[in-house]
């Protein structure tokens, strides 16, 4: 059963919240981070991407970067942020395009992560793990939450709803149109909320695999040093699955692997039904839309021969029936001929890439579902690369877990 705990958060509350909070550290490059934080000395990117304050020739993995992050973190703690005096749960709500998702902010158990009670669906990269492990260890703080989900619980929902009747800790509309609101759960609900989560058998990482893996590595290292502190837990925001929406992760391919357009379309007709279409977005699972030569096509695949939950994913059908055998891209993780476009950028971006000559083909995908993600995680399998795009993004800096 899942164990999640209250903790004494460092908070960016009230009027300072929009100035402190930032997008996650890994959704922008160095130049973009520097621009986002420009003119704002308390923006949290100065903690999570502190290389923006150092010369361009310094590696983002230099010891000086982590030292600067620690200095900036200590300054925020002494001058800007406030730490709660009592361990609490919190509520974090995001509203985007008329849809609300509301999660519980808590300290999740690293032991649950290590023992697969917290399920994973994505491989992590060592260099990204190394980076966040050094960051957590140097600051002795987890500065960004792991985004998790669970199969809905009426008991959790009731406590969340009651809490949201209170005055929020912060409530602001960010420049990207997303409203962020947060509450402290009253102490009278603490025991009931912990018990409600303890009745939930499994949690699932939606986004933040590297943060969770780094928390596990930090715990192991500090335990060996006899300096564990609160490192046996990690910062998380946990949302009911029924509130989440996954956007598609679209694909663009640079060339036709030596084929003419006519030869490529003929090869496609051998693995799926190809129909000219005016709609750039698939209507249901098993359908992919193709853009080439200023035309959209609808591709209908059959998953009848798909043996596993992974094989039934649309991204797998496209990869296994088209991208690998026809276009010759067998490893989409490393092949430079394929690129991935988050659904937040829409199908206009796909047309732009093809019409400009940057790509020869674009594939518009139907989004993977949360249920598919959980089914694959339950089977201890790994999702294909770039299968899910979660939106809206959780902000860093609103809640921080000191370890």
PLY file of the C-alpha trace (Angstrom):
ply
format ascii 1.0
element vertex 403
property float x
property float y
property float z
element edge 402
property int vertex1
property int vertex2
end_header
0.00 0.00 0.00
1.15 3.53 -0.76
2.75 5.54 2.02
2.78 9.31 1.59
3.61 11.70 4.39
2.98 15.28 5.46
6.08 17.49 5.56
7.05 21.03 6.55
7.29 22.64 3.12
9.22 25.70 2.15
6.53 27.80 0.49
6.29 30.55 -2.07
2.98 31.92 -0.86
0.87 34.98 -1.49
2.00 37.71 -3.86
5.55 36.36 -4.32
4.40 33.02 -5.77
4.24 34.06 -9.45
7.66 35.74 -9.25
9.36 32.79 -7.55
7.78 29.90 -9.42
9.21 28.61 -12.66
8.61 25.96 -15.27
10.41 22.65 -14.65
14.17 22.80 -15.17
14.14 20.31 -18.04
11.60 21.86 -20.44
13.87 24.63 -21.72
17.46 25.10 -22.84
20.04 27.31 -21.16
19.33 30.37 -23.29
15.59 30.07 -22.74
16.06 29.68 -18.98
18.25 32.76 -18.88
15.64 34.78 -20.75
12.81 33.54 -18.49
14.66 34.62 -15.35
15.97 37.91 -16.73
15.27 40.88 -14.46
13.84 38.67 -11.71
16.34 37.94 -8.92
13.96 35.59 -7.07
12.93 33.38 -10.01
13.41 29.73 -9.08
15.37 29.00 -12.27
18.27 30.60 -10.42
18.14 27.51 -8.20
17.23 24.79 -10.70
19.24 26.19 -13.64
21.88 28.23 -11.83
24.28 28.00 -14.78
22.36 30.96 -16.22
24.28 33.18 -13.78
27.69 31.84 -14.84
29.82 32.31 -17.98
28.55 30.50 -21.07
31.67 28.30 -21.29
31.02 26.70 -17.89
29.43 23.26 -18.16
25.97 22.93 -16.60
27.45 19.96 -14.69
30.37 21.91 -13.24
30.73 21.92 -9.42
30.44 25.71 -9.60
26.86 25.34 -10.91
25.72 23.25 -7.94
27.51 25.58 -5.53
25.76 28.60 -7.06
22.43 26.77 -6.83
23.02 26.13 -3.12
23.92 29.79 -2.54
20.79 30.97 -4.33
18.64 28.45 -2.45
19.96 29.63 0.92
19.33 33.25 -0.06
15.73 32.50 -1.02
15.20 30.69 2.27
16.57 33.60 4.31
14.94 36.45 2.39
11.89 35.23 0.44
10.45 31.80 1.25
8.85 30.64 4.47
8.96 27.15 5.98
5.88 25.75 7.68
6.37 25.06 11.37
4.28 21.89 11.26
4.28 18.97 8.84
1.26 19.22 6.56
-0.23 17.98 3.34
-0.97 20.55 0.65
-3.23 20.85 -2.37
-2.03 22.06 -5.78
-4.59 22.86 -8.45
-3.97 23.82 -12.08
-6.61 25.14 -14.49
-5.86 25.16 -18.20
-8.22 25.60 -21.15
-11.22 25.23 -18.84
-10.04 21.95 -17.30
-8.94 21.61 -13.66
-6.62 18.99 -12.18
-6.02 18.96 -8.46
-3.41 16.93 -6.62
-2.13 16.30 -3.11
1.38 17.58 -2.37
3.12 15.08 -0.12
6.42 13.40 0.69
6.30 10.00 -1.00
8.26 7.00 0.22
11.59 6.21 -1.48
11.18 2.63 -0.20
7.87 2.42 -2.10
9.70 3.59 -5.23
12.47 1.02 -4.75
9.94 -1.77 -4.12
7.74 -0.96 -7.18
4.75 0.19 -5.13
5.39 3.37 -7.04
5.35 2.16 -10.65
7.52 3.46 -13.48
7.07 3.41 -17.24
10.18 5.19 -18.52
13.91 4.55 -18.67
16.19 7.17 -17.17
19.48 8.49 -18.50
22.52 8.31 -16.23
23.76 11.84 -16.95
20.36 13.32 -16.03
20.22 11.19 -12.88
23.75 12.28 -11.96
22.78 15.93 -12.41
19.69 15.88 -10.17
21.40 13.64 -7.60
24.21 16.18 -7.24
21.64 18.99 -7.12
19.58 17.37 -4.35
22.65 16.35 -2.35
24.29 19.79 -2.55
21.15 21.72 -1.61
19.80 19.08 0.78
16.45 19.86 -0.81
14.16 18.49 -3.52
13.27 21.56 -5.53
10.76 20.12 -7.99
7.96 17.57 -7.52
7.53 14.16 -9.10
4.17 14.15 -10.92
2.29 10.98 -9.90
-1.17 9.52 -10.36
-3.44 6.84 -8.89
-6.79 5.25 -9.56
-9.35 7.66 -8.10
-10.28 7.53 -4.42
-13.52 9.00 -3.09
-11.95 9.45 0.34
-9.05 11.52 -1.02
-11.39 13.51 -3.27
-13.62 14.46 -0.33
-10.74 15.82 1.76
-9.37 17.74 -1.23
-12.77 19.31 -1.88
-13.17 20.36 1.76
-9.70 21.92 1.82
-10.37 23.98 -1.31
-13.14 25.83 0.55
-10.42 27.53 2.62
-8.31 30.56 1.74
-5.54 29.56 -0.70
-1.83 29.96 0.00
-1.41 31.31 -3.53
-3.62 31.85 -6.54
-2.26 33.35 -9.75
-2.58 33.22 -13.52
0.78 32.58 -15.19
1.81 34.21 -18.45
1.04 31.00 -20.35
-2.62 31.12 -19.30
-2.43 28.43 -16.61
-3.95 29.25 -13.20
-2.03 27.85 -10.21
-3.61 27.64 -6.76
-2.43 26.01 -3.54
-3.85 25.23 -0.09
-2.60 23.79 3.18
-4.68 20.79 4.28
-6.05 21.43 7.81
-4.42 19.30 10.51
-7.80 17.78 11.35
-7.65 15.93 7.99
-4.03 14.75 8.21
-4.63 11.30 9.69
-7.62 10.62 7.43
-5.71 11.63 4.31
-2.74 9.45 5.21
-5.10 6.53 5.83
-6.89 7.14 2.53
-3.60 6.92 0.61
-2.59 3.84 2.60
-5.68 2.14 1.12
-4.47 2.86 -2.42
-2.42 -0.12 -3.59
-0.20 1.58 -6.19
1.01 4.97 -7.34
2.29 5.67 -10.84
4.89 8.17 -12.02
3.39 10.25 -14.81
6.34 12.62 -15.21
9.54 13.07 -13.25
11.28 9.68 -13.49
14.71 11.30 -13.20
13.74 13.21 -10.07
12.44 10.04 -8.42
15.51 7.99 -9.41
17.77 10.77 -8.12
15.89 10.83 -4.81
16.50 7.09 -4.48
20.21 7.47 -5.19
20.48 10.37 -2.75
18.79 8.34 -0.03
21.23 5.44 -0.51
24.28 7.72 -0.43
23.20 9.68 2.65
22.21 6.50 4.48
25.75 5.18 3.98
27.09 8.42 5.45
24.74 8.22 8.44
23.16 11.52 7.39
19.78 10.38 6.09
17.62 13.16 7.49
14.39 13.36 5.45
15.96 11.84 2.32
13.90 8.66 2.70
11.01 10.65 1.17
10.66 12.70 -2.00
8.53 15.65 -3.06
5.49 14.67 -5.11
2.16 15.95 -6.36
-0.33 13.10 -6.71
-3.34 13.49 -9.01
-6.34 11.20 -9.53
-6.10 9.53 -12.94
-9.59 10.65 -13.91
-8.49 14.31 -13.97
-5.41 13.90 -16.17
-5.16 14.46 -19.88
-2.24 13.32 -22.00
-1.47 15.20 -25.19
-0.10 13.40 -28.24
3.62 13.22 -28.94
3.89 13.70 -32.69
6.67 12.63 -35.06
8.50 14.19 -38.00
10.88 12.30 -40.30
13.54 13.96 -42.43
13.48 11.75 -45.53
11.77 8.80 -47.23
14.66 6.34 -46.88
15.38 6.50 -50.60
11.76 6.01 -51.69
9.71 8.29 -53.89
6.46 9.63 -52.41
4.52 7.25 -54.66
6.60 4.27 -53.50
6.21 5.31 -49.87
2.43 5.62 -50.10
2.24 2.25 -51.88
4.28 0.63 -49.11
1.95 2.22 -46.54
-1.07 0.61 -48.20
0.48 -2.77 -47.46
0.35 -2.22 -43.67
-2.65 0.07 -43.11
-5.64 1.68 -44.79
-4.69 5.01 -46.37
-7.40 7.63 -46.96
-7.12 11.28 -48.02
-8.39 13.50 -45.20
-9.02 17.12 -44.29
-8.62 16.40 -40.55
-5.04 16.64 -39.21
-5.88 14.90 -35.91
-6.79 11.22 -35.42
-10.32 10.54 -34.22
-9.59 7.44 -32.11
-6.90 4.93 -31.12
-5.51 2.89 -33.99
-5.55 5.92 -36.27
-2.61 8.15 -37.26
-2.66 11.18 -39.56
0.13 11.69 -42.09
1.15 15.00 -43.68
3.29 15.12 -46.81
3.34 17.13 -50.04
0.81 19.59 -48.55
-1.78 16.84 -48.05
-3.19 15.06 -45.01
-3.92 11.34 -45.01
-5.65 9.14 -42.44
-3.88 5.87 -41.63
-5.98 3.16 -39.97
-4.06 0.33 -38.32
-5.23 -2.98 -36.95
-3.90 -4.07 -33.57
-5.29 -7.60 -33.93
-1.79 -9.08 -34.14
-0.40 -7.00 -31.26
0.67 -9.35 -28.50
1.22 -6.94 -25.59
-0.10 -3.66 -24.22
3.02 -1.94 -25.58
2.47 -3.40 -29.05
-1.10 -2.05 -29.02
0.02 1.55 -28.46
-0.38 3.76 -31.52
3.25 4.87 -31.24
4.27 1.19 -31.35
2.01 0.39 -34.31
3.50 3.28 -36.26
7.06 2.41 -35.27
6.76 -1.33 -35.92
4.77 -1.14 -39.15
6.03 2.06 -40.79
8.96 3.87 -39.24
11.24 0.85 -38.83
10.40 -1.41 -41.82
9.60 1.26 -44.42
11.58 4.31 -43.31
14.52 2.37 -41.85
14.57 4.03 -38.42
15.03 1.11 -36.04
16.08 3.06 -32.94
14.01 6.24 -32.56
15.91 7.13 -29.38
19.15 7.76 -31.26
18.41 8.11 -34.98
18.79 11.78 -36.03
16.35 11.30 -38.93
13.36 11.38 -36.57
12.25 14.11 -34.19
9.38 14.47 -31.73
6.97 17.39 -31.41
4.90 17.81 -28.24
1.17 18.03 -28.81
1.09 21.41 -27.07
2.52 22.85 -30.32
-0.41 21.56 -32.39
-0.58 20.19 -35.92
0.27 23.58 -37.46
3.84 22.99 -36.32
3.88 19.67 -38.20
2.75 21.36 -41.41
5.33 24.10 -40.89
8.18 21.62 -40.58
7.20 19.73 -43.72
6.32 22.78 -45.82
9.64 24.43 -44.91
11.61 21.36 -46.01
12.91 20.63 -42.50
11.06 17.29 -42.66
9.64 15.12 -45.42
6.83 13.57 -43.37
4.86 14.35 -40.24
2.72 11.98 -38.19
-0.06 13.32 -35.95
-0.81 10.85 -33.14
-3.84 10.03 -31.00
-2.78 10.54 -27.35
-1.82 7.61 -25.16
-4.30 7.21 -22.29
-3.55 7.21 -18.57
-5.07 3.72 -18.37
-2.60 2.48 -21.00
0.25 4.02 -19.03
-0.85 2.24 -15.85
-1.39 -1.06 -17.67
2.16 -0.98 -19.01
3.62 0.08 -15.65
1.71 -2.77 -13.94
3.37 -5.19 -16.35
6.78 -3.74 -15.37
7.30 -2.72 -18.98
8.83 0.43 -20.43
6.86 2.76 -22.70
8.35 3.50 -26.12
10.24 6.82 -26.27
8.16 9.98 -26.48
4.81 8.28 -25.85
3.23 10.86 -23.53
3.14 14.64 -23.17
1.54 15.85 -19.96
0.14 19.36 -19.87
-0.11 21.61 -17.92
3.35 21.48 -16.35
3.76 21.70 -12.58
5.73 24.72 -11.41
8.93 24.44 -9.43
9.48 26.56 -6.32
5.94 26.65 -4.94
6.55 23.73 -2.57
10.05 22.53 -1.65
11.01 19.53 0.50
14.17 20.06 2.58
15.94 16.80 3.40
0 1
1 2
2 3
3 4
4 5
5 6
6 7
7 8
8 9
9 10
10 11
11 12
12 13
13 14
14 15
15 16
16 17
17 18
18 19
19 20
20 21
21 22
22 23
23 24
24 25
25 26
26 27
27 28
28 29
29 30
30 31
31 32
32 33
33 34
34 35
35 36
36 37
37 38
38 39
39 40
40 41
41 42
42 43
43 44
44 45
45 46
46 47
47 48
48 49
49 50
50 51
51 52
52 53
53 54
54 55
55 56
56 57
57 58
58 59
59 60
60 61
61 62
62 63
63 64
64 65
65 66
66 67
67 68
68 69
69 70
70 71
71 72
72 73
73 74
74 75
75 76
76 77
77 78
78 79
79 80
80 81
81 82
82 83
83 84
84 85
85 86
86 87
87 88
88 89
89 90
90 91
91 92
92 93
93 94
94 95
95 96
96 97
97 98
98 99
99 100
100 101
101 102
102 103
103 104
104 105
105 106
106 107
107 108
108 109
109 110
110 111
111 112
112 113
113 114
114 115
115 116
116 117
117 118
118 119
119 120
120 121
121 122
122 123
123 124
124 125
125 126
126 127
127 128
128 129
129 130
130 131
131 132
132 133
133 134
134 135
135 136
136 137
137 138
138 139
139 140
140 141
141 142
142 143
143 144
144 145
145 146
146 147
147 148
148 149
149 150
150 151
151 152
152 153
153 154
154 155
155 156
156 157
157 158
158 159
159 160
160 161
161 162
162 163
163 164
164 165
165 166
166 167
167 168
168 169
169 170
170 171
171 172
172 173
173 174
174 175
175 176
176 177
177 178
178 179
179 180
180 181
181 182
182 183
183 184
184 185
185 186
186 187
187 188
188 189
189 190
190 191
191 192
192 193
193 194
194 195
195 196
196 197
197 198
198 199
199 200
200 201
201 202
202 203
203 204
204 205
205 206
206 207
207 208
208 209
209 210
210 211
211 212
212 213
213 214
214 215
215 216
216 217
217 218
218 219
219 220
220 221
221 222
222 223
223 224
224 225
225 226
226 227
227 228
228 229
229 230
230 231
231 232
232 233
233 234
234 235
235 236
236 237
237 238
238 239
239 240
240 241
241 242
242 243
243 244
244 245
245 246
246 247
247 248
248 249
249 250
250 251
251 252
252 253
253 254
254 255
255 256
256 257
257 258
258 259
259 260
260 261
261 262
262 263
263 264
264 265
265 266
266 267
267 268
268 269
269 270
270 271
271 272
272 273
273 274
274 275
275 276
276 277
277 278
278 279
279 280
280 281
281 282
282 283
283 284
284 285
285 286
286 287
287 288
288 289
289 290
290 291
291 292
292 293
293 294
294 295
295 296
296 297
297 298
298 299
299 300
300 301
301 302
302 303
303 304
304 305
305 306
306 307
307 308
308 309
309 310
310 311
311 312
312 313
313 314
314 315
315 316
316 317
317 318
318 319
319 320
320 321
321 322
322 323
323 324
324 325
325 326
326 327
327 328
328 329
329 330
330 331
331 332
332 333
333 334
334 335
335 336
336 337
337 338
338 339
339 340
340 341
341 342
342 343
343 344
344 345
345 346
346 347
347 348
348 349
349 350
350 351
351 352
352 353
353 354
354 355
355 356
356 357
357 358
358 359
359 360
360 361
361 362
362 363
363 364
364 365
365 366
366 367
367 368
368 369
369 370
370 371
371 372
372 373
373 374
374 375
375 376
376 377
377 378
378 379
379 380
380 381
381 382
382 383
383 384
384 385
385 386
386 387
387 388
388 389
389 390
390 391
391 392
392 393
393 394
394 395
395 396
396 397
397 398
398 399
399 400
400 401
401 402
